[in-house]
């Protein structure tokens, strides 16, 4: 379920991602953030709190956690995301936790550059 949600959010990012005018791109991102991302993050935040482990599912790192990490650390989210986690501190902490995993951290540091 969680990974499917990431695919859905990824789809909403197509138009802002391919927009070439930086001002229009930011406007499009802000609209997607307000209408799609933020409502989703409110629900995910409650699931993380309810689970009690700091993870989306279960007690340890899962594919769902990695999928959220991957989505929220993409170049477009890094560039335009800004304060996307303002109302989702538990998800922000999870993203940081996944990024600090030694194997993931090593991969991110050594992977080939494929986009900017």
C-alpha positions in Angstrom: 0.0 0.0 0.0 2.7 2.5 1.0 4.8 1.9 -2.1 1.7 2.3 -4.3 1.1 5.7 -2.7 4.6 6.7 -3.7 3.9 5.7 -7.3 0.8 7.9 -7.2 2.7 10.9 -5.8 5.5 10.3 -8.3 2.9 10.6 -11.0 1.7 14.0 -9.7 5.3 15.3 -9.9 5.7 14.8 -13.7 4.4 18.2 -14.7 6.4 20.2 -12.2 9.5 18.1 -13.0 9.4 18.8 -16.7 8.5 22.5 -16.5 11.4 24.6 -17.8 10.3 28.0 -16.4 11.6 28.0 -12.8 8.8 30.3 -11.5 6.1 28.2 -13.2 7.8 25.0 -11.9 7.7 26.3 -8.3 4.0 27.2 -8.7 3.2 23.7 -10.1 5.1 22.1 -7.3 3.4 24.2 -4.6 0.0 23.1 -6.0 0.9 19.4 -6.0 2.4 19.8 -2.5 -0.8 21.5 -1.2 -3.3 19.3 -2.9 -1.6 15.9 -2.9 1.5 15.6 -0.8 0.5 17.4 2.4 -2.8 15.5 2.7 -1.0 12.2 2.2 1.7 13.1 4.7 -0.9 13.9 7.4 -2.2 10.3 7.0 1.3 8.7 6.9 2.3 10.7 10.0 -0.6 9.2 11.9 0.3 5.7 10.8 3.9 6.1 11.9 2.8 7.4 15.3 0.3 4.5 15.6 2.9 1.9 14.6 5.1 3.2 17.4 8.4 1.9 16.0 9.3 4.9 13.9 8.8 2.8 10.8 5.9 2.6 8.4 5.3 -1.1 8.9 6.6 -3.4 11.6 9.6 -2.8 13.8 12.4 -2.4 11.3 13.5 -1.2 7.9 11.1 -2.2 5.1 10.8 -1.6 1.4 8.1 0.9 2.2 10.5 3.0 4.3 13.1 2.9 1.5 10.5 3.9 -1.1 9.6 7.0 1.0 13.3 7.8 1.4 13.9 7.5 -2.3 10.9 9.7 -3.2 11.6 12.5 -0.7 15.4 12.6 -1.5 15.0 12.9 -5.3 16.6 16.0 -6.9 13.2 17.6 -7.6 12.1 17.1 -4.0 15.4 18.3 -2.7 15.3 21.4 -4.9 11.6 22.3 -4.5 10.5 20.5 -1.3 11.6 23.1 1.2 9.4 22.7 4.2 7.4 19.7 2.9 7.9 18.0 6.3 6.7 20.9 8.5 3.6 18.9 9.7 5.3 15.4 9.4 8.2 15.3 11.9 8.0 11.6 12.3 8.2 11.0 8.6 11.1 13.4 8.4 12.9 11.4 11.1 12.2 8.2 9.3 13.7 9.6 6.1 16.8 10.6 8.0 16.9 7.2 9.7 16.8 5.4 6.4 19.5 7.7 5.0 21.7 7.0 7.9 21.5 3.2 7.3 25.2 2.2 6.6 24.4 0.2 3.5 22.1 2.9 2.0 24.5 5.7 3.0 27.3 3.8 1.2 25.3 3.2 -1.9 24.2 6.9 -2.1 27.8 8.1 -1.7 29.1 5.7 -4.4 26.3 5.4 -6.9 26.8 6.8 -10.4 25.4 10.2 -11.1 22.5 9.8 -13.4 20.6 13.1 -13.1 21.2 16.5 -11.6 
